[in-house]
Amino acid sequence: MRIGIDVGSTTLKCIVLDEDDNIIFSSYERHYSQIIKKTKELLEKFMEEYSCDEYVNLAISGSAGMGLADRCKIPFIQEVYATRVAVGKLIPEADVVIELGGEDAKILFLTDGLEVRMNGSCAGGTGAFIDQMATLLNITPSEMNDLAKSYDKLYTIASRCGVFAKSDVQPLLNQGAKKNDVAASIFYAVVNQTIAGLAQGRELSGNIVYLGGPLTFLSELRKSFDKTLNTNGISPNNSLYFVALGTAFMAQKVNIKSILNMIQNENNTGVFAHTPPLFNSTKEYEDFISRHSTEKVIYSNPKEYNGKAYLGIDAGSTTIKMVIIDDKENILNSVYLSNRGNPVSIVKDFLQDFYNDYPNIEISCSTVTGYGEDIIKNAFQIDYGIVETIAHFTGAKKFKPNVDFIIDIGGQDIKCFKIKNGIVDNIFLNEACSSGCGSFLQTFAEALNYNIQDFSNLGYFAQNPVDLGSRCTVFMNSSVKQAQKDGATLEDISAGLSISVVKNALYKVIRVTSNNQLGKNIVVQGGTFLNNAVLRAFEIEIGQNVIRPNIAGLMGAYGAALYAKSNSKDKSSILSLDKLKSFSHEVQGTNCKLCSNNCRLTINIFDANRKFISGNRCERPLTKKEGRKQLSIYDYKLKLLSKYKPVKGQRGQIGIPMVLNMYELLPFWHKFFTELGFEVITSPKSNKDIYLKGQHTIPSDTICYPAKLVHGHIEALIDSGISTIFYPCMSYNLDEGLGDNHYNCPVVAYYPEVIDANVPQIRDINFIYDYIGLHRPKDFTKKIYTILNKIFKDISLSEIKIASNKAYDEYYCHLENIQNMGKHYIDYANKNNLPIIVLAGRPYHVDPEINNGIDKLICQLGAVVISEDVISGNVSKFPTTVLNQWTYHARLYAAAKYISNKDNINLVQLVSFGCGLDAVTTDEVREILENEGKIYTQIKIDEITNLGAVKIRLRSLMEALNQ
């Protein structure tokens, strides 16, 4: 008999084969990190059942099995090799294997040798990710699979990190999106993560085999892969066990009794990196508890109260909190619940119960905040909606009137606010990782079979808390498992994880370099800080005591209630008990046809045909606001670009992809080639379909979204029949005299090289991607003449010179038009006393698919939007603390410098995820603005269109400016 054991990141699989390769025993179970114990039990169970001889053929594999194999002298088979052996023996015709495990994802390319792609820095797109999403939907993965069978439409959902996915899914649920559609969208997100994150430019074709738990159990996930890849993949029998099968095929003879004896006597090293204990004594713990017990809000008995009350609702990303206070600001009633994907029904039940139980109390005013603010406000006619920062700040002032720093750690998000001169001055939000949040601890507690409270309590008096640093959850899992093998107790791990949450918040989100950055009067909030281990770790890490209210998890709702009290009306507009009895809620989905965005709208219909529409990027589907223009220079730029239409010419067509620097250089190239007799065809407007069209050729999942879009635009041109595409490499931009040099960033400069190397279809056409420099006109004419003459022999140098001169004129005229219109917008704003926002980024940020309609959102908040290039020419070159050698960066710095003494102009910087250079620009722009007392606001954007975090930043900025 041959035994193959696969010790994966979350499960233990075992296969036993007889000498004819028949499976006579199989086992599949979660190991909860108790690898040694579970392996021993498994082998003993097998020996007992089959009365094994002393010698058997045995091997072990899997991401968590190497250490055990090494120490217990068990033959180890690398898991990729084991998979290849099993597939080669059982499915020899396979070309590609896609294997999704609990935390691991792999693609094996089997043609032309073996090439392996594995997830490295993130567990997005794996079984753990799907489990998280199912929990968010309050269903099992199996139920999610059933729901996905009858979906109507798909939403864009991030899959590379749980925090992003939750930030996309939760607003959809809050806005009434159907679970069927969300479930199917989650599966497609996994597909996109696998293709973009793992395939990285290599085409998935031929006979594709699906392995691993998610692809075995979830038929709709397989269908999503099939549809995206245009294939009909194979899900073989025993697809869960292919690593174990390959391991069994390679098993070697061992003494099973000796192996069991070694496992039994497996000694932990007892050596692991650790930190000092959270509490050194019981007295220290009791003093800590006593100090924090004084920071509390009093709960009053609602049955003994008669009079006015004030309601605050915090409709968060995963939970909903509601607080009702009396005239003395004591709490009469409160609730803290999972929103279960439908906050509307929870609020309705709460209000109905309160009205029925306490008819002696009148809700005099109400306020809502949080991700679900809009739908709750519209559903129940809540009096006020306020941004979360204001709600939390209002609550914090109740406990510490001179508070200067607030940190709120929730289930999946971290919000930190600096307070300066009584207003919110700076905001920090987690945008790329959820490892500093409450769900991080929750995930580990569940993996170790504990509830979160009991698990956290274990760490109070741990003598050697494991030093886990600040890392992604997928890496933290590995660290925890290694610490367990080295002898760390559950107590040590619990304390270490609480400390890690704090370190993630401080060093990855806030990015503090010294404790002085935080402030002297700190209030901590959020459900995670109700965990005393986290609170203690935070105080130790920053070296000072903080205020933790007894209602830390309710502070958003409590602050909203305080806001309602201070802004109370004569009569609240909130639905009465009678109106609640006839309350109804229906959800419909549709696509807006009022502009080319074709926004996917969710229409919530309440009683009396009241409607709330969400999903729109602009106000067109809604009743338009009267009396104020919505002015965005981004709209004007798009309007200018739209006039460059194809003009029939004698030399045929030439394609130009509308990407990256082409959003600024199209006027130049369109004029140039049109003058030469070419019909210039630009690629279609960017959208999600364009992105997906080119996704299979993207070689890096960490490149910025604007670069990822290039692949789809190139393929769209090729598919439309264009036989010549012009997309040159350009190290230099035109010199505007603002910086030390005038380079393009490496991505803008050289991405045509990436296209040439990774898009197979490009070899079937004329792809002109030579190196060109517009900054030296005389050299340009000679160079472009040589380049074009390779293909178009009849073009003369004199034609080139004439076309070049006209192209330069067109380019500068285009820039002048933008600057003139920008001045007009500024004059209009000044005349009408409107704030002006410089939405600063790169030329390609004008693309609505890239900017996610953020300029429209700013306009809706009452501001006029201009861009950095409108005002950068008003500043002479000045010294910066960084090497100022990039044209687009120089514009950013100049714009920041120009507005530093303009009271009604503020800057918001758009930053694309994956832009390494913006790590430099953001710090420099921040320093320029903050040195002059300005508020710096940064917004990170990519292919994900959820604007929840963006709205928090922008509304907070506008509120601060108003104050």
HELIX and SHEET records of a PDB file:
HELIX    1   1 ILE A   35  TYR A   50  1                                  16    
HELIX    2   2 MET A   66  ARG A   71  1                                   6    
HELIX    3   3 GLU A   79  LEU A   90  1                                  12    
HELIX    4   4 GLY A  127  LEU A  136  1                                  10    
HELIX    5   5 PRO A  141  ALA A  148  1                                   8    
HELIX    6   6 GLY A  162  ASN A  174  1                                  13    
HELIX    7   7 LYS A  179  GLN A  193  1                                  15    
HELIX    8   8 THR A  194  ALA A  199  3                                   6    
HELIX    9   9 GLY A  213  PHE A  217  1                                   5    
HELIX   10  10 SER A  219  LEU A  229  1                                  11    
HELIX   11  11 SER A  239  TYR A  241  5                                   3    
HELIX   12  12 PHE A  242  PHE A  249  1                                   8    
HELIX   13  13 ILE A  256  GLN A  264  1                                   9    
HELIX   14  14 THR A  282  SER A  293  1                                  12    
HELIX   15  15 PRO A  302  GLU A  304  5                                   3    
HELIX   16  16 PRO A  343  ASP A  357  1                                  15    
HELIX   17  17 GLU A  373  PHE A  380  1                                   8    
HELIX   18  18 GLU A  388  PHE A  399  1                                  12    
HELIX   19  19 GLY A  438  ALA A  447  1                                  10    
HELIX   20  20 ILE A  452  ASN A  457  1                                   6    
HELIX   21  21 THR A  473  LYS A  485  1                                  13    
HELIX   22  22 LEU A  490  ASN A  504  1                                  15    
HELIX   23  23 ALA A  505  ILE A  510  3                                   6    
HELIX   24  24 ASN A  515  GLN A  517  5                                   3    
HELIX   25  25 GLY A  527  LEU A  530  5                                   4    
HELIX   26  26 ASN A  532  ILE A  542  1                                  11    
HELIX   27  27 ALA A  552  LEU A  554  5                                   3    
HELIX   28  28 MET A  555  SER A  566  1                                  12    
HELIX   29  29 LEU A  577  LYS A  581  1                                   5    
HELIX   30  30 ASP A  607  ASN A  609  5                                   3    
HELIX   31  31 ILE A  633  SER A  642  1                                  10    
HELIX   32  32 MET A  662  GLU A  675  1                                  14    
HELIX   33  33 LYS A  688  GLY A  694  1                                   7    
HELIX   34  34 GLN A  695  THR A  697  5                                   3    
HELIX   35  35 TYR A  705  ASP A  719  1                                  15    
HELIX   36  36 PRO A  746  ASN A  758  1                                  13    
HELIX   37  37 PRO A  760  ASP A  764  5                                   5    
HELIX   38  38 PRO A  777  ASN A  789  1                                  13    
HELIX   39  39 LEU A  797  LYS A  831  1                                  35    
HELIX   40  40 PRO A  843  VAL A  846  5                                   4    
HELIX   41  41 PRO A  848  ASN A  851  1                                   4    
HELIX   42  42 ILE A  854  GLN A  860  1                                   7    
HELIX   43  43 GLU A  868  ILE A  871  1                                   4    
HELIX   44  44 SER A  872  ASN A  874  5                                   3    
HELIX   45  45 THR A  887  ILE A  899  1                                  13    
HELIX   46  46 ASP A  918  GLU A  930  1                                  13    
HELIX   47  47 GLY A  948  ASN A  962  1                                  15    
SHEET    1   A 5 ILE A  23  ARG A  30  0                                        
SHEET    2   A 5 THR A  11  LEU A  17 -1                                        
SHEET    3   A 5 ARG A   2  VAL A   7 -1                                        
SHEET    4   A 5 TYR A  55  SER A  61  1                                        
SHEET    5   A 5 GLN A 252  ASN A 255 -1                                        
SHEET    1   B 4 GLU A 115  MET A 118  0                                        
SHEET    2   B 4 ALA A 105  PHE A 109 -1                                        
SHEET    3   B 4 VAL A  96  LEU A 100 -1                                        
SHEET    4   B 4 ILE A 208  LEU A 211  1                                        
SHEET    1   C 5 ILE A 331  SER A 338  0                                        
SHEET    2   C 5 THR A 319  ILE A 325 -1                                        
SHEET    3   C 5 GLY A 307  ALA A 315 -1                                        
SHEET    4   C 5 ILE A 361  THR A 369  1                                        
SHEET    5   C 5 TYR A 384  GLY A 385  1                                        
SHEET    1   D 4 ILE A 423  LEU A 429  0                                        
SHEET    2   D 4 ILE A 414  LYS A 420 -1                                        
SHEET    3   D 4 PHE A 405  ILE A 409 -1                                        
SHEET    4   D 4 ILE A 522  GLN A 525  1                                        
SHEET    1   E 3 HIS A 585  ASN A 591  0                                        
SHEET    2   E 3 ARG A 600  PHE A 606 -1                                        
SHEET    3   E 3 LYS A 611  SER A 614 -1                                        
SHEET    1   F 2 GLN A 653  ILE A 656  0                                        
SHEET    2   F 2 GLU A 679  THR A 682  1                                        
SHEET    1   G 2 THR A 724  PHE A 726  0                                        
SHEET    2   G 2 ASN A 766  ILE A 768  1                                        
SHEET    1   H 4 VAL A 864  ILE A 866  0                                        
SHEET    2   H 4 ILE A 836  ALA A 840  1                                        
SHEET    3   H 4 ILE A 905  SER A 912  1                                        
SHEET    4   H 4 THR A 937  ILE A 941  1                                        
END                                                                             
